[in-house]
Amino acid sequence: MRDEIIVVHSVFVGYSLLADLIGWPLARVGHKRQFYLGLSAADLVFVVSLIDLTGGSSSPFLRALYVWVAVLAFYFGLRGGIVASTVALLVYTAFHLVSDVPVDVWLTAVQAGGSSRTAR
């Protein structure tokens, strides 16, 4: 598992550097919204990959979804935050549905509710 995490981290660092090189000219031309939307989709792929590689529903990185929602709410306002929190809730629920870990319904509701509260 450690090797997979190192690979994901290395790809993320490369992706971040490439995004900065490509994004800087785009942001100055006025295409910030499209650029941020593309990066947000790529960030979600990395977060989901990291969660999957580190234990799925028992991963400590599930809370990285909160950061993803907060960033989208910052860049895209209330509408973006609501869409992001809905996507995060679906991802969170999917990880819990496919796991063999016994689910505490109330704890899951509180943790998943954190995704929707982040957008406010």
Contacts in CASP RR format, 6 or more apart in sequence:
PFRMAT RR
TARGET T0000
AUTHOR 0000-0000-0000
METHOD contacts of the structure
MODEL  1
MRDEIIVVHSVFVGYSLLADLIGWPLARVGHKRQFYLGLSAADLVFVVSL
IDLTGGSSSPFLRALYVWVAVLAFYFGLRGGIVASTVALLVYTAFHLVSD
VPVDVWLTAVQAGGSSRTAR
1 53 0 8 1.000
1 54 0 8 1.000
4 53 0 8 1.000
5 50 0 8 1.000
5 53 0 8 1.000
5 54 0 8 1.000
8 46 0 8 1.000
8 49 0 8 1.000
8 50 0 8 1.000
8 53 0 8 1.000
11 46 0 8 1.000
12 46 0 8 1.000
15 42 0 8 1.000
15 46 0 8 1.000
19 39 0 8 1.000
19 42 0 8 1.000
23 35 0 8 1.000
26 32 0 8 1.000
26 34 0 8 1.000
26 35 0 8 1.000
27 35 0 8 1.000
33 76 0 8 1.000
36 75 0 8 1.000
36 76 0 8 1.000
37 76 0 8 1.000
40 68 0 8 1.000
40 71 0 8 1.000
40 72 0 8 1.000
40 75 0 8 1.000
40 84 0 8 1.000
43 68 0 8 1.000
43 71 0 8 1.000
44 68 0 8 1.000
44 87 0 8 1.000
44 91 0 8 1.000
47 61 0 8 1.000
47 64 0 8 1.000
47 65 0 8 1.000
47 68 0 8 1.000
48 91 0 8 1.000
50 59 0 8 1.000
50 61 0 8 1.000
50 64 0 8 1.000
51 59 0 8 1.000
51 61 0 8 1.000
51 62 0 8 1.000
51 64 0 8 1.000
51 65 0 8 1.000
51 91 0 8 1.000
51 95 0 8 1.000
52 59 0 8 1.000
52 95 0 8 1.000
54 60 0 8 1.000
54 61 0 8 1.000
56 62 0 8 1.000
56 95 0 8 1.000
56 99 0 8 1.000
57 95 0 8 1.000
57 96 0 8 1.000
57 98 0 8 1.000
57 99 0 8 1.000
57 101 0 8 1.000
57 103 0 8 1.000
58 99 0 8 1.000
58 101 0 8 1.000
59 95 0 8 1.000
62 92 0 8 1.000
62 95 0 8 1.000
62 111 0 8 1.000
65 88 0 8 1.000
65 91 0 8 1.000
65 92 0 8 1.000
65 115 0 8 1.000
66 88 0 8 1.000
66 114 0 8 1.000
66 115 0 8 1.000
66 118 0 8 1.000
68 84 0 8 1.000
68 88 0 8 1.000
69 81 0 8 1.000
69 84 0 8 1.000
69 85 0 8 1.000
69 88 0 8 1.000
69 115 0 8 1.000
69 118 0 8 1.000
69 119 0 8 1.000
70 118 0 8 1.000
70 119 0 8 1.000
72 80 0 8 1.000
72 81 0 8 1.000
72 83 0 8 1.000
72 84 0 8 1.000
73 80 0 8 1.000
73 81 0 8 1.000
73 84 0 8 1.000
73 85 0 8 1.000
73 118 0 8 1.000
73 119 0 8 1.000
76 83 0 8 1.000
76 84 0 8 1.000
78 119 0 8 1.000
80 119 0 8 1.000
81 118 0 8 1.000
81 119 0 8 1.000
82 119 0 8 1.000
84 119 0 8 1.000
85 115 0 8 1.000
85 116 0 8 1.000
85 118 0 8 1.000
85 119 0 8 1.000
86 116 0 8 1.000
88 115 0 8 1.000
89 112 0 8 1.000
89 113 0 8 1.000
89 115 0 8 1.000
89 116 0 8 1.000
92 111 0 8 1.000
92 112 0 8 1.000
92 115 0 8 1.000
93 112 0 8 1.000
96 103 0 8 1.000
96 108 0 8 1.000
END
